[in-house]
Structures are given as C-alpha cells and as structure tokens.
Amino acid sequence: MTRRERVIKAVNHQLTDFCPYNIMFTQEEYDKVLQYLNDPDFNTKTGNHIIMANYDGCSRQVPGKRGYFKDDFGVLWNRNGVDKDIGVIEGQVINKPDISTYKFPEVNETEIRKEYENMTKNSEDKFRFGSLGFTLFERAWTLRGMEDLLADMVTEPDFVEDLLDAITDYNLKVIEIGLEYDIDGFHFGDDWGQQKGLIMGPVYWRKFIKPRMARMYAKVKSKGLIVSQHSCGDIEEIMPDLIEIGLDIYQTFQPEIYNIKEIKRKYGNDLTFWGGISTQCLLPFATPDEVKIVTRETIKIMGENGGYIAAPTHALPADIPAENVVALIEAFKNQ
C-alpha cells in the first residue's frame, strides 16, 4: 500500500495496515533536530505521508530591513521576535472600514505554479494537497487588524461582507490554478478557535465565514477531491456546519481542548481527524518513553475504523527536545 493510498483509505474510514502520519517543523526546531541527528536527510526519512503546494501570500525579505518580510497583500511581518517562521504584523493596511481604500494584488500565478511543479517533482508516493494559508478570516484580520475586524462584524457588517467576498474571489482564482494539477485534495488554513470557543463566536462565524468557505469547498468538491481544514483552538460548536458544507478532514486536533474519545464517537463517522499529538503539553515536557506511550494510545483510539492521520497538533515549535522528536518518529514508524 502506498502512502497516498493509505491516506485515502483513512479518509474513507477504512482500516489500513498502519495509521498514516505526518510531521511538520518550524525552522528553529528543524535546525535543532538536524544538529542533534547530524543527518541532513533526516526529514526525508520520517516516512511522512503528505506533501503540500502552499500559497500564503508569498512573503519576501524587505531590502535593508533584517528579519522583515512583506507579502503580496502589502502586510509587513517582523520575524525578529518569538515567531521566526511567520512573524508579527507591524502596521495596518486597511485603516478604515471602506473596501474602496484597498486594491487587491494580482494573483501571483508564477509563484503558485512553482509550488505545484515542485510538489509534483518531489511527491514520490505521497498524498498531494494544494494548500491555501490565511484563507479568509486570517487574511481579513491581517489587513484590517484583529480588534478592528471583530468590531466591524458588529458595527460595519456590509464592509466585512465586501472584504470577505473580495478575499474569496481572489482565493477561488488561486484554487483554480491548483486544480489544474494532479492533486488529491485541498487544505485550507484559517484559525477560528481559541482555547475555549470561537474567536468571533458561532453566530458571526455562520454569518460571515461559513457561506464563503462553502463556496471554496464546493470548488474543490466539484473535481471530486478531498477537503481539509486547519483551525487551531476549540471549534466543536461548528463541526456540524463544517460537515454540512463538505469538510472531510479537520486539522489540527488538540487533546488539551477535546476529549478525544468523545469527539471520535460524535464525529468520527463524518470527519477524519489530523493531529492529536500535543505540542502544547506532551512533546515539550514529557520523556521520550512517555511520548511513545501517548502517541500509540492516541493512534489506537483515533485510528479505530480509519478516519485518523496521526500528527503533532502544530508544526513542531522550538521548545521540543530533539529526543522527543526522535521518539515521535519511532512511535509513528513502529505502531
């Protein structure tokens, strides 16, 4: 069974010879594990089942400003602080609730196609995802600011509708390019949850986010492909909505937030869960043996009758000991 076949069977809630898995790294953690193992090819030996062609705005180094990057949308990211992979936004691109004050960039077709062509060349037998980071809510708040956007949902709903429609139309052009390639599914990244509940609450999520995600999901579904959604945090109250509009895979799945047995019971026939190995509590603080024990227990619970892709709950951050990363890889390989 190929890795691609293993993922597809899992998503179809069929048992596989072992549970498919995937590990992603922040750059700092990658460098730490590379130094620990002294093996420049270690990441190719993990056995990862998934490969992505990702578009998240094509951030580029700002000339003369060390650690500063600007994306296609004009957002300035400072990577000199704690977050060295994505960064922290400086400034505000849309300063008032008026969509006419902002001109969207042209779709960066050249860069997008490079991502897909690179994935195609290096995918081996892996499951292929097109991927869109900062899909909708995140793209909106990076432009407008989190606090202002949330206030606008209450006081300036027409502006929010216009902004989110424009983002969705832009995204559909990106998705159309991806759908020209030989992919198995499309992965959307858009954080809606916090440690307890939704950032904007279910009422505003259903008003502003749901109908536009439905449009994007439908575009992917029209080609018979699998839809995957990333959101950190607690989004249980909208899981039925996501199932309704066609979601197949939910990532990332945090055990600090969800009772994994209960979530598997309630939604395991409809959703495949991707994640479940804690980067918040387990991997930074446990012993390597504890990492192996919890990982195997999680796979046993979540992998029953398929419907699970084992993975850390986030790209591995820099506070995880390299020994625990090795233990995680061993647990995945020796289920």
C-alpha positions as CSV (number, residue, x, y, z in Angstrom):
1,M,0.0,0.0,0.0
2,T,1.4,3.4,-1.0
3,R,1.3,6.4,1.4
4,R,-1.2,8.1,-0.9
5,E,-3.5,5.0,-0.8
6,R,-3.1,4.8,3.0
7,V,-4.3,8.4,3.4
8,I,-7.2,8.0,1.0
9,K,-8.4,4.8,2.8
10,A,-8.2,6.5,6.2
11,V,-10.2,9.4,4.9
12,N,-12.8,6.9,3.6
13,H,-12.9,5.5,7.1
14,Q,-11.3,2.2,6.1
15,L,-8.7,0.3,8.1
16,T,-5.1,0.4,6.8
17,D,-2.1,-1.7,7.5
18,F,-1.0,1.1,9.9
19,C,-2.1,4.7,10.6
20,P,-0.9,7.3,8.1
21,Y,1.1,10.1,9.7
22,N,2.8,13.4,9.0
23,I,5.2,15.7,10.9
24,M,6.0,19.4,10.0
25,F,8.7,21.6,11.6
26,T,9.2,25.2,12.3
27,Q,12.6,26.3,11.0
28,E,14.2,26.5,14.5
29,E,13.1,23.1,15.5
30,Y,14.2,21.6,12.2
31,D,17.7,23.1,12.7
32,K,17.8,21.7,16.3
33,V,16.9,18.1,15.2
34,L,19.3,18.3,12.2
35,Q,22.1,19.2,14.6
36,Y,21.1,16.5,17.0
37,L,21.0,13.8,14.4
38,N,23.8,15.1,12.2
39,D,21.8,13.9,9.2
40,P,20.9,16.4,6.5
41,D,18.4,13.9,5.1
42,F,16.6,13.1,8.3
43,N,13.4,14.7,7.2
44,T,13.1,12.6,4.1
45,K,13.4,9.5,6.3
46,T,10.5,10.3,8.6
47,G,8.1,8.5,6.3
48,N,5.7,11.5,6.0
49,H,2.5,10.7,4.1
50,I,1.5,14.1,2.9
51,I,3.1,16.8,0.7
52,M,1.7,20.3,0.1
53,A,1.9,23.0,-2.5
54,N,1.2,26.0,-0.3
55,Y,0.3,29.6,-1.1
56,D,0.1,32.0,1.8
57,G,0.8,35.4,0.3
58,C,4.5,34.9,-0.9
59,S,6.3,36.9,1.8
60,R,9.6,38.3,0.7
61,Q,12.5,39.9,2.5
62,V,12.3,43.7,2.7
63,P,15.6,45.1,1.3
64,G,17.7,46.6,4.1
65,K,15.4,45.5,6.9
66,R,16.8,42.4,8.6
67,G,14.0,40.0,9.6
68,Y,11.2,42.0,7.9
69,F,9.1,40.5,5.2
70,K,6.2,41.9,3.1
71,D,3.6,39.7,1.4
72,D,1.7,40.2,-1.8
73,F,-1.1,41.9,0.1
74,G,1.2,44.6,1.5
75,V,1.3,43.2,5.0
76,L,4.6,43.8,6.9
77,W,5.8,40.9,9.0
78,N,8.5,41.2,11.7
79,R,10.3,37.8,12.3
80,N,12.9,39.2,14.7
81,G,10.9,38.2,17.8
82,V,9.5,35.0,19.2
83,D,7.8,33.9,15.9
84,K,10.6,33.5,13.4
85,D,8.6,31.5,10.9
86,I,5.5,33.7,10.3
87,G,6.3,36.8,12.3
88,V,4.2,39.5,13.9
89,I,2.4,42.2,11.9
90,E,3.5,45.8,12.0
91,G,1.1,48.5,10.9
92,Q,-2.3,48.3,9.4
93,V,-3.1,48.0,5.7
94,I,-6.8,48.9,5.7
95,N,-7.2,51.8,8.1
96,K,-10.9,52.3,7.9
97,P,-14.0,50.2,7.1
98,D,-14.1,51.0,3.4
99,I,-13.1,48.4,0.8
100,S,-12.5,51.1,-1.8
101,T,-9.4,52.2,0.1
102,Y,-7.6,49.0,-0.8
103,K,-6.6,47.4,-4.1
104,F,-6.1,43.7,-4.1
105,P,-2.9,42.3,-5.7
106,E,-3.0,40.3,-8.9
107,V,-2.9,36.6,-8.3
108,N,0.8,35.6,-8.3
109,E,0.4,32.8,-10.8
110,T,4.1,32.3,-11.4
111,E,4.9,31.6,-7.8
112,I,1.8,29.4,-7.3
113,R,2.7,27.3,-10.3
114,K,6.3,26.9,-9.0
115,E,4.9,25.5,-5.8
116,Y,2.8,22.9,-7.6
117,E,5.5,21.9,-10.0
118,N,8.0,21.5,-7.2
119,M,5.5,19.3,-5.3
120,T,4.8,17.2,-8.4
121,K,8.5,16.6,-8.8
122,N,9.1,15.6,-5.2
123,S,5.9,13.9,-4.2
124,E,7.0,10.2,-4.6
125,D,4.0,8.2,-3.5
126,K,2.6,10.8,-1.0
127,F,-0.8,12.2,-0.8
128,R,-0.8,15.6,-2.6
129,F,-2.5,18.6,-1.2
130,G,-3.0,22.0,-2.7
131,S,-2.9,24.4,0.2
132,L,-4.1,28.0,0.9
133,G,-2.8,29.6,4.1
134,F,-4.5,32.7,5.7
135,T,-7.6,31.6,3.8
136,L,-10.3,34.0,4.9
137,F,-10.7,35.3,8.5
138,E,-6.9,35.4,8.9
139,R,-6.4,37.2,5.6
140,A,-9.0,39.8,6.6
141,W,-7.6,40.5,10.0
142,T,-4.0,40.7,8.7
143,L,-5.2,43.5,6.5
144,R,-7.6,45.2,8.9
145,G,-6.3,44.3,12.3
146,M,-7.9,41.7,14.6
147,E,-9.6,44.1,17.0
148,D,-11.0,46.3,14.2
149,L,-12.2,43.4,12.2
150,L,-14.1,41.9,15.1
151,A,-15.7,45.3,15.9
152,D,-16.6,45.7,12.2
153,M,-18.5,42.4,12.3
154,V,-20.9,44.2,14.8
155,T,-20.8,47.8,13.6
156,E,-19.8,47.6,9.9
157,P,-21.2,44.3,8.6
158,D,-21.5,45.5,5.0
159,F,-17.8,46.3,4.9
160,V,-17.0,42.9,6.3
161,E,-19.1,41.2,3.7
162,D,-17.4,43.1,0.9
163,L,-13.9,42.4,2.3
164,L,-14.6,38.7,2.7
165,D,-16.2,38.4,-0.7
166,A,-13.1,40.0,-2.3
167,I,-10.8,37.6,-0.5
168,T,-13.0,34.7,-1.5
169,D,-13.0,35.7,-5.2
170,Y,-9.2,36.0,-5.0
171,N,-8.9,32.6,-3.4
172,L,-11.1,31.0,-6.0
173,K,-8.6,32.1,-8.7
174,V,-5.7,30.5,-6.6
175,I,-7.7,27.3,-6.2
176,E,-8.5,27.1,-9.9
177,I,-4.7,27.1,-10.7
178,G,-4.1,24.3,-8.2
179,L,-6.9,22.3,-9.6
180,E,-5.1,22.1,-12.9
181,Y,-2.5,19.8,-11.3
182,D,-2.7,16.2,-10.3
183,I,-3.6,16.6,-6.6
184,D,-5.7,14.6,-4.2
185,G,-7.2,17.4,-2.1
186,F,-7.1,20.9,-1.0
187,H,-6.1,22.1,2.5
188,F,-7.4,25.4,3.9
189,G,-5.6,27.2,6.8
190,D,-7.7,29.7,8.8
191,D,-7.6,29.9,12.6
192,W,-11.1,30.4,14.1
193,G,-10.7,28.9,17.6
194,Q,-9.1,29.9,20.9
195,Q,-8.5,27.7,23.9
196,K,-12.2,27.7,24.6
197,G,-14.7,28.5,21.8
198,L,-14.5,30.6,18.6
199,I,-12.8,33.9,18.4
200,M,-15.8,35.5,16.7
201,G,-18.4,33.2,18.2
202,P,-20.7,30.8,16.2
203,V,-23.2,33.5,15.2
204,Y,-20.7,35.6,13.4
205,W,-18.8,32.6,12.0
206,R,-22.0,31.4,10.4
207,K,-22.9,34.8,9.1
208,F,-19.5,35.8,7.6
209,I,-17.2,32.7,7.3
210,K,-19.5,29.7,6.6
211,P,-21.0,30.8,3.3
212,R,-17.6,31.7,1.8
213,M,-15.9,28.6,3.0
214,A,-18.8,26.7,1.4
215,R,-18.0,28.3,-1.9
216,M,-14.4,27.3,-1.7
217,Y,-15.1,23.8,-0.6
218,A,-17.6,23.4,-3.4
219,K,-15.0,24.4,-6.0
220,V,-12.7,21.6,-4.7
221,K,-15.6,19.1,-4.4
222,S,-16.6,19.8,-8.0
223,K,-13.4,17.9,-9.0
224,G,-14.1,15.0,-6.7
225,L,-11.3,16.0,-4.3
226,I,-10.8,15.8,-0.6
227,V,-11.3,19.0,1.5
228,S,-9.2,19.6,4.6
229,Q,-9.4,22.5,7.1
230,H,-6.9,23.7,9.6
231,S,-8.0,25.7,12.6
232,C,-6.3,25.9,15.9
233,G,-8.4,26.0,19.1
234,D,-11.9,24.9,20.1
235,I,-14.3,24.8,17.1
236,E,-16.5,21.9,18.2
237,E,-19.7,24.0,18.1
238,I,-19.3,24.4,14.3
239,M,-18.2,20.9,13.4
240,P,-21.8,20.0,12.2
241,D,-21.7,23.1,10.0
242,L,-18.3,22.1,8.5
243,I,-19.6,18.6,7.8
244,E,-22.7,20.1,6.2
245,I,-20.6,22.2,3.7
246,G,-18.4,19.2,2.8
247,L,-15.4,19.0,5.1
248,D,-13.6,15.7,5.0
249,I,-10.5,16.3,7.3
250,Y,-10.2,18.5,10.4
251,Q,-6.7,19.6,11.4
252,T,-5.4,20.5,14.0
253,F,-6.9,18.4,16.7
254,Q,-5.8,19.4,20.1
255,P,-6.2,16.9,23.0
256,E,-5.9,19.8,25.6
257,I,-9.2,21.0,24.1
258,Y,-11.1,18.0,23.0
259,N,-12.0,14.7,24.8
260,I,-10.6,12.6,22.0
261,K,-12.8,9.5,22.7
262,E,-15.9,11.7,22.8
263,I,-15.1,13.6,19.6
264,K,-14.2,10.4,17.8
265,R,-17.6,8.9,18.9
266,K,-19.6,12.0,17.9
267,Y,-17.9,12.9,14.6
268,G,-15.7,10.0,13.7
269,N,-18.1,8.7,11.0
270,D,-18.1,12.0,9.2
271,L,-14.7,13.6,9.8
272,T,-11.1,12.4,9.6
273,F,-9.0,13.9,12.4
274,W,-5.5,15.0,11.7
275,G,-3.3,15.9,14.6
276,G,-3.8,14.8,18.2
277,I,-0.2,14.6,19.5
278,S,0.1,17.6,21.8
279,T,2.7,20.3,21.0
280,Q,1.3,22.3,24.0
281,C,1.7,19.8,26.9
282,L,3.1,16.5,25.8
283,L,6.0,17.0,23.4
284,P,7.8,19.8,25.2
285,F,7.6,18.3,28.7
286,A,7.3,14.5,28.5
287,T,10.1,11.9,28.5
288,P,10.7,10.1,25.2
289,D,9.1,7.0,26.6
290,E,6.0,8.9,27.6
291,V,5.9,10.4,24.1
292,K,5.8,6.9,22.6
293,I,3.2,5.6,25.0
294,V,0.8,8.5,24.5
295,T,1.3,8.5,20.7
296,R,0.5,4.8,20.4
297,E,-2.6,5.2,22.7
298,T,-3.8,8.1,20.6
299,I,-3.5,6.2,17.4
300,K,-5.3,3.2,19.0
301,I,-8.3,5.4,20.0
302,M,-8.5,7.7,17.0
303,G,-7.5,5.2,14.3
304,E,-10.3,2.8,15.1
305,N,-12.1,2.1,11.7
306,G,-9.9,4.6,10.0
307,G,-10.5,8.3,10.0
308,Y,-7.2,9.4,11.5
309,I,-4.0,10.9,10.3
310,A,-1.5,10.9,13.2
311,A,0.5,14.1,13.6
312,P,1.6,16.7,16.1
313,T,-1.0,19.4,16.6
314,H,1.2,22.1,15.0
315,A,4.4,22.4,13.1
316,L,6.9,21.4,15.8
317,P,8.0,24.5,17.7
318,A,11.5,25.2,19.1
319,D,10.7,24.2,22.7
320,I,10.5,20.5,22.0
321,P,13.6,18.4,22.9
322,A,15.2,16.7,19.8
323,E,15.0,13.4,21.7
324,N,11.2,13.7,21.8
325,V,11.0,14.3,18.1
326,V,13.0,11.1,17.5
327,A,10.7,9.3,19.9
328,L,7.7,10.6,18.0
329,I,9.1,9.4,14.7
330,E,9.9,6.0,16.1
331,A,6.3,5.7,17.5
332,F,4.9,6.6,14.1
333,K,7.1,4.1,12.3
334,N,6.6,1.3,14.8
335,Q,2.9,1.3,15.5
